[in-house]
């Protein structure tokens, strides 16, 4: 058994469930998550490529998952639009396919995962990497191949949407200090 094969076996045994969970949070569908994970594994381990230890392999595969997710949506945007609701057309799914009760989307009882699935793909990827993976903004930008300013915009837009849906979740940045302004008075 080759070194890359042993690393792949160990990776899937030790961290396969976590990698699948990461892909699932991005896609919102078990079958799509399996496909995304498989594509990421092929990208990472093709040609017997050396990926180092388990930690490095895990990082490479996570990077490949997020890249494949964003690339897939870029390709979908470039293709001619299909009829709404056609299988595989994630952006054309009705709100009822994401949340069993679209009217309840503004209630505090809607779980965060369902809310994340309502975000557009780039906002979703940025929010997942920043808030669920705890990556700094610069690392999210590097991971997705975006400018830091673009990531900040996607995070701002995504958090704004999530605040409407999940009123009970705190999206405050840990290093952010609230600023209170006053008008008038002595200086």
LUMLUMDO-290238 format. One record per residue: x, y, z of N, C-alpha, C, O, CB in turn; residue in one letter. Coordinates in steps of 0.2 Angstrom, whole numbers, plus 5000, padded with zeros to 4 digits. Glycine has a CB too. Layout:
REM residues N
XYZXYZXYZXYZXYZA...
REM end
This chain:
REM residues 187
500449945000500050005000500450065000500950075004499550005006X500350114996500750174995500650225001500150215004500650204988X501050275002500950315007500350365006500050375011501650365007X500250385000499650424999498950385001498450405003499550454992X498950314999498450275000498350265008497750265010498550204997X498850255011498750255019498550315022498150315026499450235022X498750375019498550435022497750445020497450465025498950495019X497550425014496850435013496450385017495950405019496750415005X496650325018496250275022496250305029495650305032496650215023X496750335032496750355039496350425039495950435044497550375041X496350465034495950525034495250505034494850535038496150565028X495050465030494350445030494050405036493550415039494150405024X494550375039494350335045494350385051493850385055494850285047X494850435052494850475057494450535057494150565061495550495058X494350565050494050635049493550635044493350685042494550685048X493350575041492850575036492250605038491950635033492750495034X491950585044491350615046491350695046490850725044491050585052X491850715049491950795049491950825042491650875041492550805053X492350795038492350815031491650815027491550865024492850775027X491350765028490650755026490250805029489850845025490350685027X490250815035489850875038489950935036489550985035489950865046X490650955034490851015032490551025025490251075023491551025031X490550975020490250975014489450985014489151015010490450915010X489150955019488450955020488251025022487751045020488250905025X488651055026488451125028488451175022488051215022488951155034X488851165018488951205012488351185007488051235004489551195008X488251125006487751105001487051095003486551114999487951034998X486951075009486251065012485951005010485350995011485851125010X486250955006486050895004486550845004487150855002485750904996X486350785007486750725008487150705002487750695002486450675012X486750694997486950674990487450714987488050694985486450654985X487350784987487750834985488450834989488950844986487450904985X488350824996488950835000489350774999489950774999488650825007X489050714997489450654996489850664989490450654989489050594995X489550694984489850704978490450764979490950754976489350734973X490250814983490750864984491350834987491950854986490450924988X491250794992491850764996492250714991492850724992491550725002X491850684987492250634983492650674978493250654977491750594979X492350724975492750774970493350804974493950804971492350824968X493250824980493850854984494350804985494950814985493550884990X494150734987494650684988495050674981495650664982494350624990X494750664976495050654969495550714968496150704966494550644964X495350774969495750834968496350824972496950844970495350894969X496250804978496850804983497350754982497950764982496550804990X497050694981497450634980497650604973497950554973497150574984X497450644968497550624961498350614960498750644963497250674956X498450564956499150554954499650534960500250544959499450614950X499350504965499750484971500150544974500650534977500250434968X499850604973500150664976500250664983499850634987499650724974X500850684985501050684993500650744996500750804994501850694993X500350725001500050775005500250785012500050825016499250765005X500750745014501050755021500650715026500350655024501050825023X500650735032500250705037499550715037499250745033500550725044X499150685042498450685043498150755043497650775040498250645048X498550795047498250865048498350905041497850945039498650905053X498850895038498950925031498450905026498150945022499650915028X498350835026497850805021497150835023496750845018497850725022X496950835029496350865031496250935029495750955026496250865039X496750975029496751045027496651055020496251095017497351085030X497051005016497051005009496350985006496051025002497550955006X496050935009495350915007494850965009494350985005495150845011X494851005015494351055016494451115011493951135009494551085023X495051125009495151185004494851154998494551194994495951195004X494951094996494651074990493951074990493651084985494951004988X493651054996492851054996492651124995492151134991492651035003X492951174998492651244997492751264990492351304988492951295003X493351254988493551274981493051244976492751274971494251254979X492951174977492451144972491751164973491351174968492451064973X491551184979490851214980490751274976490351284972490751224987X491251324977491251384974491251384966490951414962491751434976X491751334964491851324957491251294954491051314948492451274955X490851254957490251224954489751274953489351274948490051174959X489651324958489151374957489351424952488951454949489051414964X490051434951490251484946490051454939489851484934491051494946X490151384938490051354932489251354931489051364925490251284932X488851344936488151344935487951414933487451424929487851334942X488251474936488051534934488251554926487851584923488451594938X488751514924488951524917488551494912488451504906489651504916X488251434914487751394910487151434909486951474913487651324913X486751414903486151444902485651424907485751364910485851424895X485151464909484751444915484251384913484051384907484351504917X484251344917483751284916483051304919482951354922483951224919X482551264917481951274920481951274927482251234930481351224917X481551314931481551314938481351254941480851224939481151374940X481751234946481551164949481851104946481751054949480851164949X482251114941482551054938483051024943483351064947482851064931X483050954943483550924948484250954947484450964942483550844947X484550964953485250994953485251064953485851094954485650964947X484751104951484751174951484651204958484051214960484251204946X485151204962485051224969484751294970484351304975485751224972X484951344965484651414966483951414964483651464966485151454962X483651364961482951374959482551334963481951334962482951344952X482751314969482351274974481851324977482151384979482751234979X481251304978480851354981481051354989481351304991480051334980X480751404992480951414999480651355003480951335008480651475002X480151325001479851265004480351205004480251165008479151245002X480751204999481251144999481851155004482151105006481551144992X481951215006482451235011482151225018482451205022482751295010X481651255019481251265025480551235025480251255020481251335028X480351185029479751155028479151205029478651195026479651105033X479251265032478751315033479051385031479351415036478551315041X479051405025479351465023479051525027479451575029479151485016X478451525030478151575034478551585040478551635043477451575035X478751525043479151525049479851545049480151535054479051455052X480051565043480751585042480951645046481551645047480851595034X480551685048480651745052480651725059480751775063480251805050X480451665061480351655068481051635071481451605068479851595069X481051635078481651615081481751545081482351525083481751645088X481251505080481351435081481651405074481851345075480651405081X481751445069482051415063482851395065483151445068482051465057X483051335064483751325066484251355061484051365055483851245066X484851365063485351405060485551365053485651405048485951405064X485551305053485751265047485251275042485451295036485751195049X484651275043484151295038484251365035484151375029483451285040X484351405040484451475038485051485034485051525029484551525044X485651455035486251455031486051435024486351465019486751415034X485651385023485451355017485151405012485051395006485051295017X484851455015484451505011484951555008484751595004483951545016X485551565011486051615008486251595001486351534999486651615013X486451644997486751624991487451594992487751604997486851694987X487651554987488251514988488851544991489151524995488451484981X489051604988489651634991489551664998490051655002489851694986X488951694999488851715006488851655011489151655016488151755006X488551595009488551535013489251515014489451495020488151485009X489651515009490351485010490751535015491151505019490751485003X490651595014491051645018490751635025491151635030490951715016X490151635026489851625033490051565036490251565042489051635033X490051505033490251445036490951445038491151425043490151385030X491451475033492151475035492251525040492751505045492551495029X491951575041492151625046491851605053492151615058491851695044X491151595053490851585059490851505061490851495068490151605059X490851465057490751395059491451365060491651315064490351355055X491951385055492651355055493051405059493651385060492851355048X492851465061493251515065493851535061494351555064493451485071X493851545055494451565051494351645051493851675051494451545044X494951675051494951745051494751765043494751725039495651775052X494551835043494351855036494851845031494651825025494151925037X495451855032496051855027496051775025496251765019496651875030X495951735030496051665028495451635024495551595019496051615035X494851665025494251655021494351675014494251635009493651685024X494651735013494851765007495351715003495251704997495051835007X495851695007496351655004496051585002496151564996496951645008X495651555006495251495005494851494999494851444995494851475011X494451544998494051554992494251594986493951594981493351584995X494851614987495151654981494851714980494751734974495151604975X494651754985494251814984494651874988495151854992493551814987X494551934986494851984989494551994996493951974998494752054985X494952025001494752025008494052075008493652055012495252055012X494052125004493452165004492852135002492352145004493652224999X492952084997492352044994492152005000491451995001492552004988X492551975003492351925009491951965014491451945017492951895012X492252025016491852065021491152085018490652085022492252135022X491152105012490452115009489952055010489452065012490452145002X490251995008489851935008489651915015489051895016490251875005X490151925020489951915027489451965029488951945033490551925031X489452025028489052075030488352065027487852065031489252145027X488252045020487652035017487351965020486751965022487752025010X487751915021487551855024487251865031486751835033488051805024X487651895035487451905042486851945043486351935047488051945046X486751995038486152035038485551995037485052005040486252095033X485651945032485051905030484951855036484351845038485251865024X485451825039485351785045485051815051484651785055486051755047X485251875052484951915058484151925057483851925062485251985059X483951925051483251935050482851865052482351865055483051955043X483251805050482951745051483051715058482551685061483251695046X483651725060483851695067483951755072484551775073484451655066X483451775074483451835079483851815086484051865089482851865080X483851755087484151735094484851715093485151695098483751675096X485151725087485851705087486351765086486151815083486051665080X486851765090487351825091487851815085488251775086487651835098X487851865081488351865075488951915076489251935072488051875068X488951945082489451995084490151965083490351905086489352025091X490652005080491351985079491651985086491452035090491652025074X492051935088492351935095492751995096492852025102492751875096X493052025091493552075092493252145090493552195089494152065087X492552145089492252205088491952245094491752215099491652195083X492052305095491852345100491252385098491352425093492452385103X490752385102490152425100490352505101490652525106489552415104X490052545096490252615096489552645097489052635094490552645090X489552695102488852725103489052805102489452835105488652725111X488652835098488752905096488152945099487652925101488752915088X488353005100487853055103487953115099488453125095488053075110X487353155099487353215095487353275099487053265105486753215090X487653325097487653385101488053385108488353335109486953405103X487953435112488353435118489053465117489353475112488353365121X489453475123490053495123490553445120490453385121490253525130X491153475117491653435115492253435119492753405117491853445108X
REM end
